[in-house]
Amino acid sequence: MARSLNKVELIGNLTRDPELRYTPQGTAVATFGIATNRTWVTDSGEKRDEADFHRIVAWNKLAELCSQLLTKGRKIYVEGRLSNRSWTGQDGVQRNITEIVISDMIILDARRDGAEPASQADEAAFEHEATPAPEPVVEESAAEKQPKAKANKSEKKVEPSDDVNPDDIPF
């Protein structure tokens, strides 16, 4: 059996704020644009820049999160698939569009407009939906901090680390 692959990965900046809508069945759908840039040098040594613009579509919970957290100008990573649609417009003309239907999104920059940086929980919501949220840290009372007479010395407390290792980032 022949294999096939339809996968798109982009890093770019939002060209507009996401637009959130709901289908008649109540399913959330968000649309927004991403611009990607490339630079190259011509044979004559001239530096050239080119921008490509992509239409992005997100569904369900990811659509709602995109609508809440994304704004024009933010740098994001998206992963999804190409989708081609065609329809007949009200003027009777056949129209075609290519979209990227995303399944994953990661915010790559800090929040703008003097707001606090994106929280780890906001970022983790996009990385992997199956990743469990970190457990809250509970302060010990003074009595609990006292060493216990018959405590098992082989037990070690392991606390979750908030540091992110750059080698763990997939791109």
N, C-alpha and C positions, 0 to 999 in steps of 0.2 A: 504494500500500500504506500502511495506517495505521501510525503509529509508536506505541510505548508506552515507558514508563520506569518502572522499579521501583528507586528509589535512596533510601537513608536515610543521613543524616549526623547524628551525635550527639556532643555533648560533655557528659560527666557524670562522676559518681563511682561506683566499684564498690560495690555493696551487699553483696557477699560475695566470697570468694576463688574463683577459677576451679576448676571440677571437671573433671579430665581423665579421659577414658575412651577405650577402643579398641574398634572394631567387631570382629566375628569375622574380618574380612579384614585386620585390623591397622591400619586407618585411625584416626588420632587425632581426637578431637572434644572440644572444651572448651565448657562452658556457664558463664555467669556473668550477673550482673545489673548494670544501670546505672540510676542515678537522675538524672533531669534536673529542674531547678527553673525555675519562672517566677514573676515578680512583676508585679502590676498594681495600679492604684488604681481603686477602685469609684467610682460616680457620687457617692457621699456623701463621698469623699475618704479612705476607709479603705484602707490598704495591705494587700493579700492576697498570700499565697504558696501555691503548689501544686507538688507533686512528682509526677512520672510515673515509673513503673518499667518497665523494658524487659528482656526476656529476650534474651541475646546468645548466638549459637552461632558457634564458629570451627572450621575443619577443617584437617587435615593439619599442616604445619609451623607455620602461624600458631597453631593450637591449642596446640602444644607450647610455643611462645614465650610465649603468654598465660599458660599454667600456670606457667612459670618466673619471669616478671617481674612479674605483676600480683598485687596484694593488695587486700583490702577498704579502701576509702577513697581509692584513687588516682584522680586525674583523668586521663581519657583521651579521645581522639577516635577514633571508629569510623566506618567507611564500609561499607555493604553493601546488602542488599536485604531486603524483607519476605517472609516465608514463612508460610503458613497450613497447619497440619496438623490432622487430626482422627483420632480412634481411639476404639475402644470399650474402656472400662476393665474391670477384673476384676469390677466390680459390675454390668456390663452397660449402663452409662450412656455415651452418646456424649459425647466431650470434644473441645474445639477449643482451639487455642493459636496465637497469632501470635508469631513470633520474628523477630529480625534476624540474618540469616546474613551475617557480616562477611567482607570481602575485604581490608581494610586497617585498621590500628590504630596510633595514635601515642600514646606516653605524654607527658602534658603537665606533670607535676610532677616534682620531685626525689624520690629514694628517701627512705623514712621510717626511723624507728627508729635514727637516727644513722649509718646506712650511707652509703657514699660516693654521690655523685650518679650518676644513670644515665649510663653511658658513651655516647660518640658512636656506638660500634658497636651498642649495644643499641637506641638510637633509630633509627639508619639501617636496622636490620633490618626495621622496620615501615613506614618511609616508602615505599620502592619496592624490591621484590625484585630488580629489574634493576640497581639502583645498585651499581657495583663498590665494594669496600672500599678505603679509602685505602692507598697503598703505605707500607711502613715507612720511617722516616727512618734513613739510614745515616750515621754519623759519618765524616768524611774524616780521613785520617792527615795528619801534618804535611807529609809529602812531597807529598801531593796538593794541599795548600793553596798550595804555591809556584806562582807564575805560570810558565807554560810559555812557552818562547821563541817557538815558532811556533804558539801557540794562536790560533784564529780569534776575533777580537775581537767579531764580530757575534753570537756565541752568548751567550745569557743564560740563567742558571739561574732556573727558576721553581719555587718551593716551594709545596706545597699549603697553603692557609690553614685554620686550625681555627676561625676566626671565622664566625659565622652572621649573615647580614644579615636583620633582621626583615622586610624587604620580600620575601624569598624564601619566607617561610612562606605556604602557600596559604590560610590562613583568618585 
